[in-house]
Amino acid sequence: MEYQFYGTEKSLPALVLEIGCQFTKIGFAGEAAPRHIIRSFFSQPSSNKVMTLAEFTGTNRHKKEAWMEVIQSFVHDIYFLYAQCNPKERRLVICENILMPSLFRDCLAKILFYHFQVIAVTYVNTQVICLLPLLQPSSLVIDFGFLECRILPVYEGIGITYAMRTIDGFGALGTLLRLKSMLKKDYILDPSIVSFFDSSSPSSSPSSSSSPSSSFIDNLPQHVIEDILIKTCFVPDESKQEKNVGDVIYQIDSHTRLTIKGHIRSRVFDHLFGPPSSSTSGDDVDDVVVDDAVDDAEGNLITETFQALSKVGIDTRKELSRKILIIGGMSGVPGLRLRFIRRLNLACNSPLFSSQFSGMKGKFHLLKTPIAPPNYLSWL
């Protein structure tokens, strides 16, 4: 039996785009992975500025002329530089964040139809379409975006939007800013070298002294901070009491080495889960009652997940709790999934949620994604 994908019946395979605030994924329908993952850089010819979608949205959210100018240049690069295809010959599928400004969507559609004359455009919700490759009609989808974290219950292929929760500052950007702030307070730079980011003399370069300068960290490009986060940081297993996390040396370039302290590596993601639980040891962790850890923390990932589940029906709630899907850029952080499920199960005994979720302890489970990494599952 031969399977057909959207746009392949009588024409070439459709072009599939997932446009995010920081990265854009480009590929064709029927393929196992996107061909290109590029940064969402929008160049404004009139001002010669290059900004990410997140930066541009913050400064030009309601300016239609500015949107039209940068989107046309961005789409031109997608078609002729990366995809290398004729827009008049292929249909287009756009996986979008439903919180994307409506002005961006309208300007994009106008440019696609009037300037590039595409055959057809289909918009799909990333938090719903990501379940299609897994053959799962229902799930509690947690999407770690660049600016925020979005929690959406999906039941029988339909997103329950009234139960959707959005946590600002819990995306990749908030974590990067937190890491940068922690590095300013405690870092070690090889004192025998001079950073190419700072023109000061070797004697004034930051070192392991008691009051190091923060100018070096301030001058680090964002992609370096991202690389430090990806390569050195993780979420430790609370049940194993991993307190003595070792320091690591990060090589910025051939002349610059930065020592990342162990407590920074293991605690940079703590804001996602609220205050630490009062667990004792690995064998007793499942019997611990979390009280202050959840009740004193508002707006963390655990409380917002329970808030989303509390807005759906009881029968739906039970099914969604067994099928939790974590997608987005931070979904692959080592240890994040384990701590999230553990905290959910422990929080069922909290006075804040025990009336609704006391019988669900141990029933929270994550969906596996063997078909593709969760960071581009929506594109697939």
Steps between C-alpha positions, in 0.01 A plus 500: 500500500639837403448785744441852382571821686341839474597660172631179338185374325544684171784735573834528669526439877387793708750730666466479880609789724501535875567866576605560858618807684860377491524219242324408176485144370483445124430176315263309274200281576576130525859543619620375838665824614519866398772581250596826668464643850589868483471793736194715443698808398295778345696765309348845456648655182385853587696507826765234425411322824489124553283374786350172610123459483480541877691830489306630202164412658588695811578822311271484194202294616236736358688641198361336187744666261797378701362146505444497123854617433682242712270205425547535125877484536475207742269293278718576196800347678298194602388422146807588297792462742403201716213305341609592145158448350242693301224632730246476215545124476461389862237530768608633835434370851582737789525360853435801718475599862140606566632790709682647202375855427206493259661785305797275423268229371303742283811662351656161434191375316476818292864479394475130418194542277564840339879507471605134477169369357500172690239236414356457849593567863393293800554619858517233771545527878838362609362366829231298321682386186791359705275209605444387142836317454443324834148386401366642824169691488523628860781636714601775738752687282764714670689716251820676609521795265764770494298764685254293703383152591155399372285224648209382286268202562416330170208256494406302188705728280344823629687747719308604811596865481307615807725276711821622339764644731790726404799563727701804395873480560504121513627458146858482380552876528412511869734211571782664304459822697501303823820319400663829405405652834639200690825510302548868585497420870730199495734403219869435448695623198855392437699799638794445267307593187313800369154461351448625149170645624682742735780737400616544860844393618569148632516629854141627477354186347247315722636212698419288800526798732229575756345780292538419130385746236175421318601680178642184351170312535303802375707502180451133422279451190168327552603198294789439741261510799273259313792265438600510867143416601473210257841345563549546875164537679246236602222422748636269773306208644367618837461144625876442479593813693748620238653781703864470397476586131842557353622812323565486126726704275331655197730596213367824352777527243865398462605761757209517742387241752210545742441280803130429561432428867312183589221674689427713193487197273249320721281790612445712192169322427368508858265792427290273279394282791474744789661444843673162548300226663582381851612158379745298700652213308441314183304213657269727696434763238174347381353517851579865562212745524573822320339789687698823490668407172177546305289723722762774530584502130265668256546492128743209478470211259339264754224733619413613147475138383252423776309818419464390137384151600252635754312685223417185303255222585593224743496224238705713262739589784586136568578428136711812454705429814613171348605669175716803569713621211786747543620674184701808414859612529554406867323164478833321460662636818643200691293420807220750432239238412584281800474783753179631342317169534637443850387844614154448350452175687623650827282810464184289494523490881528877530206668679466726198417213263417200721123554467517448122813293439562291814399182319729565204834459675725278290275526195685776318699368205683648203448407138809361333614651172703227326419629154682833533658735756234704680653833396375459140213259554248772405666546162488126431 
